[in-house]
């Protein structure tokens, strides 16, 4: 079951729109290396939230998302 998990996850992710995959990737980078990302959380009085992630490092040119 453990061996199949990465492939199953990759299959699920391939069905998501590109912008969703990009957001998930940015969030994963934040979790893995918080020092490499800047995060800003905005909460409006109505209760809506916006999380903005900004990479503090230049990504490798081979990664195109």
C-alpha positions as CSV (number, residue, x, y, z in Angstrom):
1,X,0.0,0.0,0.0
2,X,2.9,2.4,0.8
3,X,4.5,1.8,-2.5
4,X,1.3,2.6,-4.4
5,X,0.6,5.9,-2.5
6,X,2.9,8.2,-4.5
7,X,1.5,6.9,-7.8
8,X,-2.1,7.3,-6.6
9,X,-1.4,10.8,-5.4
10,X,0.2,11.7,-8.7
11,X,-2.8,10.3,-10.6
12,X,-5.2,12.4,-8.4
13,X,-3.1,15.6,-8.9
14,X,-3.0,15.1,-12.6
15,X,-6.8,15.7,-12.7
16,X,-6.6,19.0,-10.9
17,X,-6.4,22.3,-12.8
18,X,-2.9,23.7,-13.2
19,X,-3.5,26.7,-10.8
20,X,-4.6,24.3,-8.1
21,X,-1.5,22.1,-8.6
22,X,0.6,25.3,-8.3
23,X,-1.1,26.4,-5.1
24,X,-0.6,22.9,-3.6
25,X,3.0,22.9,-4.6
26,X,3.6,26.3,-3.1
27,X,2.0,25.2,0.2
28,X,4.1,22.1,0.2
29,X,7.2,24.2,-0.2
30,X,6.1,26.4,2.7
31,X,5.6,23.3,4.9
32,X,8.9,21.7,3.9
33,X,11.1,24.8,4.2
34,X,9.3,27.8,5.9
35,X,12.5,29.9,5.8
36,X,12.5,29.8,2.0
37,X,9.0,31.2,1.7
38,X,7.3,34.4,2.8
39,X,3.7,34.0,3.8
40,X,1.0,36.6,4.4
41,X,-2.4,35.8,5.7
42,X,-5.2,38.4,5.2
43,X,-8.6,38.0,6.9
44,X,-11.3,40.4,6.0
45,X,-14.1,41.4,8.4
46,X,-16.5,39.3,6.4
47,X,-14.4,36.2,7.2
48,X,-12.8,35.6,3.8
49,X,-9.1,34.6,3.9
50,X,-6.2,35.0,1.5
51,X,-2.9,33.3,1.9
52,X,-0.2,34.8,-0.2
53,X,3.1,32.8,-0.6
54,X,6.2,34.3,-2.1
55,X,9.4,32.3,-2.8
56,X,12.4,33.9,-1.2
57,X,14.6,31.9,-3.6
58,X,14.7,31.7,-7.4
59,X,13.3,28.4,-8.6
60,X,15.3,26.1,-10.7
61,X,14.7,26.8,-14.4
62,X,13.8,23.1,-15.0
63,X,10.7,23.5,-12.8
64,X,7.8,24.9,-14.9
65,X,4.4,24.8,-13.2
